[in-house]
């Protein structure tokens, strides 16, 4: 089974890629990946060299994998800095490495794109193709980040070690409105959430929700300014360029949502979301200053309200942040899969990941005990 390597997503026909990717995840679509490359956000100069894999059956695309050759570990959200340091101490190069992921997007979705979901042969061939490319390109390792949960068994069968982590997700239980959702909280947490929302209202801040097709280039200039201010406070710049957001807004107008917070008709904060078939994905936030409880309202409460109003089942607000638990988000397992060329390191990493998985399980249980939801009635 021949696995071809493509140095740009443009080398693969959009309709063929999207037929495999499906409609559930906007960031898995050809348009998203193409905008990332053509906007200058994802390029070899930025340390992200596209190496997308494809398997053809005649003229038909049978399987594909988003893949990048990387010279660093930034923008991945699955942290392997300690592994890179161990390689350095041993006098071995950790970079370049191969990473199957959606750049700068820590949201689970498919990594093994298969025309036939049951085509295990093609799925394993993609993984083995990535390993062969790693050997050929003198890469230290292959990493599959945030794959779908039902891909884990196949990745393990293909010879990769599995790593477990967790995020905090919100699930829609068919709520009629935000008040019905809050009614599931215990009294103290419910009062706290209402108090936070009231603070924002009393500050005179109002919200507009804009889909991609509603946003003008000037709107994006303002949104990007706010996002950049917040990134710069942390000593960095946004991973995606302004041109990316303008391109993706045109290419996938229904896949983008911006919540704009305004005071005296002037933008003071904004949050950028991606919209899938059944889920909302929080990605970027920015403000021009500190406003009490505005981050919680813009990034979480507005997103939950949008999901309820539009019947979306899931809200993934991004990585990390136990503060999300008090807003109704609960621990959810996320996964990654790893292969390292050096047998000694590969064995040690496997043992480490097993111990780490036990720690993650205990952590998820401990965090779950702090849920704001009312306790079940005793039976």
Secondary structure, DSSP 8 states (H G I E B T S, - for coil): ---EEESSGGGS-HHHHHHHH-SS-GGGSHHHHHHHHHTTSSSGGGTEEE-EEEEEETTEEEEEE--EEESS-TT-SS--HHHHHHHHHTT----SEEEES-TT------SSEESSTT-HHHHHHHHHHHHHHHHHTT-SEEEEES--GGGHHHHHHTT-EEEEEEEEEEE----SSHHHHHTTB-HHHHHHHHHHHHHHHHTTEEEEEEEGGG--HHHHHHHHHHHHHHHHHTT---SS-HHHHHHHHHHTGGGEEEEEEEETTEEEEEEEEEE-SSEEEEEEEEESS--TTHHHIIIIIHHHHHHHHHT-SEEE--S--GGGGGGT-EEEEEEEEEEESSHHHHHHHHHHHHHHHHHHHHHHHHHHTT--B------
